[in-house]
């Protein structure tokens, strides 16, 4: 087995520069040809995108007090909402990294912004003011926005579209929890 692996390594022929296939856009797949620090900038933008939306969602929960809902329910809903926003932010970042937010803003950016606004409004409405019916409307808008995000992100990057699908399930589950609060 080791001899076969060694034989495979010794019989590989390195491709010459002129034999390599051209990459679209004139970019080279050679890791040494990338700009230094490009990966670090990508990680910074990823961290900013995910942490900003997750932090805003967490702050919307901490800003609203709940006397009618049990503390365990609020904790579960808070954790699920923050996790859902983090995963959706990752999907949005993946679509942005592919250039999809600029190329297709109506299909990617607008649904994401609308869904984020509804997610930020849900906790103050339901937990803070006790407006469960308005919370159901927010859940419906969150589900519709998540479906639009999944479709828009999926057109740009299929993995990003798949990452947006749990947000649809979370919006439906949140609507069930919200309905129980009526």
C-alpha positions as CSV (number, residue, x, y, z in Angstrom):
1,X,0.0,0.0,0.0
2,X,2.8,2.4,0.9
3,X,4.7,1.4,-2.2
4,X,1.7,2.2,-4.4
5,X,1.2,5.6,-2.7
6,X,4.9,6.4,-3.1
7,X,4.8,5.2,-6.8
8,X,1.8,7.6,-7.4
9,X,3.8,10.5,-6.0
10,X,6.9,9.8,-8.0
11,X,5.0,9.4,-11.3
12,X,3.2,12.7,-11.2
13,X,4.3,15.2,-13.7
14,X,4.2,18.8,-12.9
15,X,2.3,20.9,-15.4
16,X,4.2,23.7,-17.1
17,X,2.8,27.2,-16.9
18,X,1.6,27.1,-20.6
19,X,-0.2,23.8,-20.1
20,X,-2.4,25.0,-17.3
21,X,-6.0,25.8,-18.2
22,X,-6.9,29.5,-18.1
23,X,-9.1,30.6,-15.2
24,X,-12.1,32.8,-15.8
25,X,-11.4,36.5,-15.1
26,X,-7.7,36.1,-15.6
27,X,-7.1,35.1,-12.0
28,X,-4.6,32.4,-11.2
29,X,-5.3,29.5,-8.9
30,X,-1.8,29.7,-7.6
31,X,-1.9,30.5,-3.9
32,X,1.2,32.5,-4.1
33,X,-0.4,35.0,-6.5
34,X,-3.0,36.2,-4.1
35,X,-2.6,39.5,-2.4
36,X,-1.1,39.2,1.1
37,X,-3.8,39.7,3.7
38,X,-6.7,39.0,1.5
39,X,-7.7,36.0,3.6
40,X,-7.4,38.0,6.8
41,X,-9.7,40.7,5.3
42,X,-12.2,38.0,4.4
43,X,-12.2,36.6,8.0
44,X,-12.6,40.1,9.4
45,X,-15.6,40.8,7.2
46,X,-17.1,37.4,8.1
47,X,-16.7,38.0,11.8
48,X,-18.2,41.5,11.5
49,X,-21.2,40.3,9.5
50,X,-22.0,37.4,11.8
51,X,-21.3,39.1,15.1
52,X,-23.2,42.3,14.2
53,X,-26.5,40.6,13.3
54,X,-26.2,38.2,16.2
55,X,-25.4,41.0,18.6
56,X,-28.3,43.1,17.4
57,X,-30.7,40.2,17.8
58,X,-29.4,39.4,21.3
59,X,-29.7,43.1,22.3
60,X,-33.3,43.2,21.1
61,X,-34.1,40.4,23.6
62,X,-32.3,42.0,26.4
63,X,-34.0,45.3,25.8
64,X,-37.4,43.8,26.3
65,X,-38.7,42.4,29.5
66,X,-41.2,39.7,29.8
67,X,-43.6,39.0,32.6
68,X,-46.0,36.7,30.8
69,X,-43.6,34.2,29.2
70,X,-41.7,31.7,31.3
71,X,-38.0,32.4,31.6
72,X,-37.1,29.0,30.1
73,X,-39.1,29.8,27.0
74,X,-37.5,33.2,26.6
75,X,-34.1,31.7,26.9
76,X,-34.8,29.1,24.3
77,X,-36.3,31.6,21.9
78,X,-33.4,34.0,22.5
79,X,-30.8,31.3,21.8
80,X,-32.6,30.0,18.7
81,X,-33.1,33.5,17.3
82,X,-29.4,34.4,17.8
83,X,-28.3,31.1,16.2
84,X,-30.7,31.6,13.3
85,X,-29.4,35.1,12.7
86,X,-25.8,34.0,12.8
87,X,-26.4,31.2,10.2
88,X,-28.4,33.6,8.0
89,X,-25.6,36.2,8.3
90,X,-23.1,33.5,7.3
91,X,-25.2,32.8,4.2
92,X,-25.5,36.5,3.4
93,X,-21.7,36.8,3.7
94,X,-21.2,33.9,1.4
95,X,-23.5,35.5,-1.2
96,X,-21.7,38.8,-0.7
97,X,-18.3,37.2,-1.2
98,X,-19.5,35.8,-4.5
99,X,-20.7,39.4,-5.5
100,X,-24.4,38.5,-5.3
101,X,-25.4,41.3,-3.0
102,X,-24.2,43.9,-5.6
103,X,-25.3,42.0,-8.7
104,X,-28.8,41.1,-7.4
105,X,-29.7,43.5,-4.6
106,X,-33.5,43.0,-5.0
107,X,-33.1,39.2,-4.7
108,X,-30.5,39.1,-1.9
109,X,-30.1,42.4,0.1
110,X,-33.7,43.5,0.4
111,X,-35.1,40.2,1.7
112,X,-32.2,39.9,4.2
113,X,-32.7,43.5,5.5
114,X,-36.5,42.9,5.8
115,X,-36.0,39.6,7.6
116,X,-33.4,41.2,10.0
117,X,-35.8,44.1,10.7
118,X,-38.6,41.7,11.5
119,X,-36.4,39.6,13.7
120,X,-35.2,42.7,15.6
121,X,-38.8,43.8,16.1
122,X,-40.2,40.5,17.3
123,X,-38.9,40.5,20.8
124,X,-39.8,44.1,21.8
125,X,-43.3,43.5,20.3
126,X,-44.1,40.2,21.8
127,X,-42.0,40.1,25.0
128,X,-42.0,43.8,25.7
129,X,-45.5,45.0,24.8
130,X,-47.3,41.7,24.8
131,X,-48.5,42.1,21.2
132,X,-48.7,38.5,20.2
133,X,-50.8,39.1,17.0
134,X,-48.2,41.6,15.8
135,X,-45.6,39.0,16.6
136,X,-47.3,36.5,14.4
137,X,-47.2,39.0,11.6
138,X,-43.4,39.4,12.2
139,X,-43.0,35.6,12.1
140,X,-44.9,35.5,8.8
141,X,-42.7,38.2,7.4
142,X,-39.6,36.5,8.8
143,X,-40.5,33.2,7.1
144,X,-41.3,35.0,3.8
145,X,-38.0,36.9,4.0
146,X,-36.1,33.7,4.8
147,X,-37.6,31.9,1.8
148,X,-36.7,34.8,-0.4
149,X,-33.1,34.8,1.1
150,X,-32.8,31.1,0.4
151,X,-33.8,31.5,-3.2
152,X,-31.8,34.6,-3.8
153,X,-28.7,33.4,-2.0
154,X,-29.1,30.0,-3.7
155,X,-29.0,31.6,-7.1
156,X,-25.6,33.1,-6.2
157,X,-24.1,30.3,-4.1
158,X,-26.0,27.0,-3.6
159,X,-24.4,26.4,-0.2
160,X,-25.5,29.9,0.9
161,X,-29.0,29.0,-0.2
162,X,-29.0,25.8,1.8
163,X,-27.6,27.7,4.9
164,X,-30.6,30.1,4.7
165,X,-33.2,27.3,4.9
166,X,-33.0,26.7,8.7
167,X,-34.1,30.3,9.1
168,X,-37.4,29.4,7.5
169,X,-37.8,26.5,9.9
170,X,-36.9,28.8,12.9
171,X,-39.5,31.4,11.8
172,X,-42.2,28.7,11.7
173,X,-41.2,27.4,15.1
174,X,-41.1,30.9,16.5
175,X,-44.7,31.4,15.1
176,X,-45.8,28.2,17.0
177,X,-44.2,29.6,20.2
178,X,-45.8,32.9,19.6
179,X,-49.2,31.3,19.0
180,X,-48.9,29.6,22.3
181,X,-48.5,33.0,23.9
182,X,-51.9,34.3,22.7
